[in-house]
Amino acid sequence: MTAADPRSEKVAVVPEASFVELLPELPAAGYGLMQLPPADLAPSTAAEAVGQLAEQVAEYRRNGYEVVLAGTGAWCAELDAVLARLGLEPLARRSA
């Protein structure tokens, strides 16, 4: 028998600067986690990583998942911009 997945079709995208702080709280609230790239990553490399993350966010949304942005830090505005190019609204912000 397989154990039930404790996440409730909820995913939180978390900037690196907030990850450690929010790590205990978000899984306890039923969120799976996705991390934005490190703040000091080269902009071209970060843009590629944010683009891939945005495509994953889009797929989660297409499948009915709640996807939020938790915390603050680097690459949040870039994620919103990529989501807009994909025709999606910015992620709702989840306060810590």
N, C-alpha and C positions, 0 to 999 in steps of 0.2 A: 504494500500500500504506500502511496506517495503522500508526503506531508503537504498540507495546504499551504499555498503561498500567502504569507502574512500581508503582503502589499495589496492594497485595494485598488489596483489599476490607477495608481497615483505615482507620479515621478516628479522629483524636484531637481532642477538644474542649479548647481551650486558653484559660485566662483571659488577659486582656490583659497582666497583670503578668508572665506567664511566656512570652509569645509570642516576643519577640525572642531570648530565651535558648534556647528549644527549636526555633526555626525551622530551624537546620541539621540537628539530630539527627532530628527526626520524619520528614521526607520521606526521609532516608537510610535510615530503618528501614521504609520502605514505607507511611507514613501520609499520608493526605490530612488537611487541617487545617480546623477550624471554630473561630472565635474567639468567646468570650463577650463581651458588651458591656463597654465601658469602665467602670471603677469609679465614675467621677464622673457617670455618666449618671443622669438623674432616675429614681427608683424605678419610677414608672408606665411610663415608656418602656422601661426595662430589663426590667420584667416582661413586656411585650409581646414584646420581642426574645428573651428567654429562652424564652417560650412557643413562638414560631416555631421556635427552634433545637431545642427538645425534640421538636416534631413531625417535624423532619427526622431527628433521632436515631432516633425510633421507626420511621420509614420505612427508614432504613439497617438497623436491627436486623431488621425484617421481611424484608429482602432478604438476610440472612445475613452482613452486615458485622460485623466486630469494631469496637466503638466504645468508646473509653476516655477518661478525663479525665486530662490531663497537666498537671502543674504545680499551683500554688495561686494563689488570688486571688479577686476579687469574683465573686459570683453563682453559685458552685459549689453552695452549699446550696440556693439557689433552683432551680437546674436539677434537683437531686435531688428536690425537692418536686414540681415539675411532672411529672417522669417518674413519680413515685409516683401522682399523680392520673391519669396515663394508663395506670396498671396495670403499669408497668415498674420493674424493679430499678434502683437507682442505678448509674451508670457505674463500672466497675472503674477503680481509680487506677493510672496508669502512673508509676512513679518516674522522675525525670529522670536 
